[in-house]
Amino acid sequence: MKRVSLLRALLITDPLIVLATIVYGTASLAVSFFDPARRRQNAVERAWARALLAVSGLKIKVEGLEKITKDGSYVFVSNHLSYMDTPVALASIPVRFRFLAKRGLFQIPFLGWHLGRAGHIRVPREDARAAVKTMTLAAQVVREEGISLLIFPEGGRSRTGEMRDFKEGAAYIAIKAGVPLVPVALKGTREVLPFGSGVVKRGTVAILIGDPISTAQASPHDRVRLTEELRHRIVALLEEHPIHA
């Protein structure tokens, strides 16, 4: 039975991360009963992410924040290299967003409780019909609640570090929600936590935010074109912005 998560991957080798997850997961569960808008839960998960980065000894470099607004609604689309990608994004992007997560993550104590109560969205990976319903629901949540989404369109972490083809769901959701797509490039997260490793290494990682792509005049038929454009822009960000420690 293969249920891999950040918590399980680091359970033996990094007890401080596990402790932080338990503490903040419990806090999130407690505030959720008095937080219908889920703003306090969002603050708790950001604090959790910053705690993970602090105990791991990671330095974060952020570029492009001026391209987005704090109260804006977007679909952020990022490459996916490591289990540290989500904490880095949570700690660095000052926009209230949710993300699509594998069902297995919702079954992890404390972490899963938070994901469910905070409104993050389960992804049924093997059921195409359910996946379409999930994307429609995600677009509705973005549109009605005025929040953002973070999506990793490769469908999982890259084992080799090479970016894989993108799935079209992010573009579909943004079009349906009527919000811009924002390309995001992550660099260095694979080096600090390689695929299959449970040891977080100290180092510098970067999160690079590209120019938003409007979907105002787009239809669902444009999702292939927009997906290709997103991938091209993320590749360009990765090539143009080296990390300097």
N, C-alpha and C positions, 0 to 999 in steps of 0.2 A: 504494500500500500504506500503510494508515493505522495505525501503531503509535505511539501517543502515550504518553509516560510522563513522570514528574517529571524523571528524569535527562535524557531527550532534550529536553524543553521548555527546560531550563536549561543545556544543554550549552555554548552559545556565550556566553551573557550572564552566567553565574555560575560561573566555574571553581572557586571554593572549595567550592561544593556538590558539584560533580562529584568533586573531590579527596576530600572527606569520604566520599562514597559509595564510592569506590574503596578507601580506607583501611579503612573499617568493614566493607565487603563482604568484603574479603580476610580481615579478622580473624574475621568470622563464619564464613567457610568453614573457616578453620584450626581454630577451637574446635569446630566441628560434629563432627569426628571423635572428640572426647573428651567429647561432651555429649549422651548419649542422651535425657536429659530435656528438652533444649533450653533449659535455664535460662540458661546462659551466652550463648547466641545471643540470647535475649530481652534480656539486659543490654547486649549489643553494639548491638542495634537501638535501644534507648532512648538509648544514648550517641550513636549516629548522629543520632537525631532532635534531641537537645539541641544537637549541633554545628551542624546545619542552621539551627536557630532562632537560635543565637548569631551565626553568620556573616551571617545575614540581618538582624540587628538587631531581632528581634521580641520584644515583651514579651507574656507570657501571663498572663491572669487566670483562675483556676480557682475555681469555686463548686460546692458540693455533694459534695465528697469524703467528708464524714461519712456520707453515705447508703449507702456501699458499704464492704465489708471487703476488706483486702488479699489474703486467702486465699480470697475468695469466688469463685463461678463464675457468670457472667452472660452474656447476649447484649446488648451495647451497640448501640444503634440511633441513628444520627446523620444529620442533614442533611448535604448534600455540596455544597460551594461552590468548592473549590480543591484543587490538588495539595498544598497545605500542610496539609490536614485530617488526613491520617494522621500526619505528624510531630508535629503539635500533640497529637493524642490519645496517641501513644506517649510523648511527653515528660511528659504531664500526669496520666494515669490509672495509679496504682500497682498495677495488677492484671495478672497475666500473661495476655495475650490474643493471639490470632491474628486474621487478617482474611481475608475473601474478596477475591480480586484477579483482574483480567482476565488472560487467558492471555498477552497480549502483554507484560505486565510481567515474566513469568517468562523471557522471551527476551532481556531486557536484561542485558548482562554486569555482573557484580558484584551489582547489585540483584536480578536474577533468580536468581542462584546462591543468594543469601541466602534469598529467599522460599521456594525449593524445599527447601533444607536445614533451614530453621527451621520447616517444617510448615504454612506458610500455604497456603490452599486455592484452587485454580484454579476459576474460574467459567466454564462453557461457556455463553456468552450466547445462542447461536443454536439450541441443542439442548434442547428442553423436557424430554425424557426424561433426558438426562444431567444437567440442572439438578436434577431431583428426586433423582437418585442422589447428587449433590454435597451437597444439603441433608441427606440422611439420613446421609452420611458425616460432615458437620460436627457434627451432633447427637451422633453416636457418639463423636467426638473429645472434645467438651465433656464428655460424661457419663463417659467412661472415664479421661480424663486430668485432669479437674477444673480445666480452664482456662476462659477466657472467649473470646468472639468479638466483633469489631467489624464491624458491617455498615452499609453505606450503602444503604438500601432504595429510593432513587430510581433506582437502576440506572446512575448516572453523575452527573457534576457538573452543576449548574444553570447554563445559559448566561446567564440573566437575573438570577439571584439569588433568584427566586421558587421556593419549595419545590414540587416536583412530587408527584404521587401516589406512595404507597409500594407496593412489591411486598410480598407476604405471606410471603416466605421467612424473614425474621428471626423472625416469630412462630411459624412452623412449626418451625424449628430449636429455639427455646426450649421449646416444648411437648414436642417429642420428647426433648429433653435433660433436661427437668424442672428448668429453672433460670429465674430471674427475667429479665424484659426491663427494660432500663434506658434511658430516653430521654436523649439527649445533644444539646445544641444548640451549634453552633459559630457564632460571630459574628466578623466582621472578616477572615476568611481570604480572602474574595473581593477585598477592598480591597487587601490586601498582595500578592496574586498573582491578578490577574483571569484569566478564561477566555481562553485563547489567548495569554497573555503569557508571556514568558520572563524577566521582570525582577521580582524580589522587592523590594517597597518596605518601608521601615521602618514600624513601626506597632504597635498593640496589638490583640491578638485575645483572645477569651474562649471558654472551654469550660465549659458549664453542665450539671451532672449532675442529673437529676430523680429522683424517688422510684421505686424499683424496682416493677415490676408482677409480681405472683406468677402463675405458670402452674400451680401445684400442682393445681388442680381443673379445668384446661382440657383440652379435647380438640382435635384438629386442626380440628374444625368451628368452633372459636372464633377461628381465625386472622384472619378478616376483622374481627371486633370488636376484637381486640387491636391489629391494625394501625392501625385508625382511631383507637383510644385513644392509641397511640404518637404518631401524627402530631399529634393535638390537643395532647398534652402538650408536644411540641417547639415547636409554634407558640406556646403559652403562655409557655414559657421565653424564647423570642426576644423576645416582646413585653414581658415583665416585667423583663428584665435589660438595661438599656442599658450600653454600654461607656463607662467613664470613663478617659481616659488618665492 
